[in-house]
């Protein structure tokens, strides 16, 4: 079983804003060859909250770190996985969460989240259990 995590939109946004806890964790995971998947819809949602310079910083991180992978919606199988999740989130219309969950389920990876409260309404509508780990400053 491979080891990895899926980054959610809030985590990506915090990375772009220069949150040192998030940045240091991602750098440490990359250094230890832990795969981090970035769903493109979550990336797009995060970019709505970022300045151009912050967006460029996130894109630079994605390109520079060897264990960070973009997860596109590039095949009919990807669309089917996304659709299987999004049908449960019609009340919220949360495609960033739907893509994050679809990628996490497909890869068998937990989600790394900067804010667990973001996931409460999503979890309430899903028929599956997904593991979500909150990033926090342990000091």
N, C-alpha and C positions, 0 to 999 in steps of 0.2 A: 504494500500500500504506500503510495507516495504521500509526502507531507506538503501541505500548502494551505493557503487561506484565500478568501475572496474579500477584496476591499469594497466597502459600501460607499455610497455617494458622500455621506457626511465625513467619513475618514479621508476620502480623496480631497474634499474641500478643506479639511483641516491641514492636510499636507500642503496644499497650495497656499494657505495662509501662514505657513511656516511654523506650525505647532511642533515644538522640539521633541515632545514625547512620541508623537506619531512618526516624525522623520527619523528619529533614532531607532525606533522599533523596526521600521521598514528597512533601514540600512543594516541593522543587525540580522534580520531575517535573510536579507539578500546575501550577506557575508557568509551565512551558514547554509547557503544553497537551498533555502526554503522558497518554494514557488509562491508568488502572489499574483492572483488573477484580478484584472480590472475589467469588469463588464462595461462595454462601450456606452450603453445607455446610462449607467451610473456615472460614468465619466462626463457625459454630456450634461446630465443634471447638475453635477457638481460645478461644472464650468459656469453655469448661470449665476453662481454665487461668488465667482472669482473675477478679479481684474485681469486684464490682458497679461500683465507680467506674472501674476500668480498662475494663470493657465499655462503660460510658457514654462514655468518652473515644474509644474506637474508633468507636462509633456516631456521635458528634459529628463526627469527622473525615470519615466517609463522607458525612454530610449537608452539611458545610461546603465540602468541596473539590469544585470543579466538574468535575474530570476523573476522579473515582473513581466507578465504577459497580458496583452489586450485580448479580451474575449469578445469577438464580433458576433453579430447575427449574420452569418455568411452562408448558411445552408438551410435546406428545408428541415433538417433535423433540429437545428438551432431554433428555428421558428416554432416547431412543434413543442419543444421544451419550454420556450417562452410563453406560448399560448396556454400550455397546461398549467402554468403558474398564474398568469394574468387573469384567467377566467375567475379565479378566487378573489382577486383584488379589484373587481369592477367598481365597488363602492368608493374606493380611494383613488382609482386611476393612477396607481403608483408604478409606472413602468420601470423606474430605476430599481425599486425593490424587487419587482417581478424578475428582471434580468439577473439581479444579484442572486436571488433564490434559485433561479433556473441553472445558473452556472455552478452554484454551491452543490446543488443536488447532482448535477451531471458529473462533476469532478470528485464529489465526496469530501469536499473541504468545508470547514466552518467559515463563518463570516467574521471578519474583524470590523468592529464598529466603534466609533468614537463616542456614540451616544445610544445606549440600549433603549431609551424611551422612543427613539425613532422607530424601533421595531415592534413595539407593543401592539399598535393597531394592525400591523401586517401579520404578526403571529396569530392574532385572534381570528383571522380569516383563512389561514392555511390548514389543510387537512394533514399536513406532514409536520414532523418535528424538525427544526433546523437548529444547528448549534451556532450560537452567536457569542463571541467573546468580546468583552468591552476593553478597549485600550484605556488604561488609566495610569496616572503618575503614582508609582508605589512609594514615593517618599513621604 
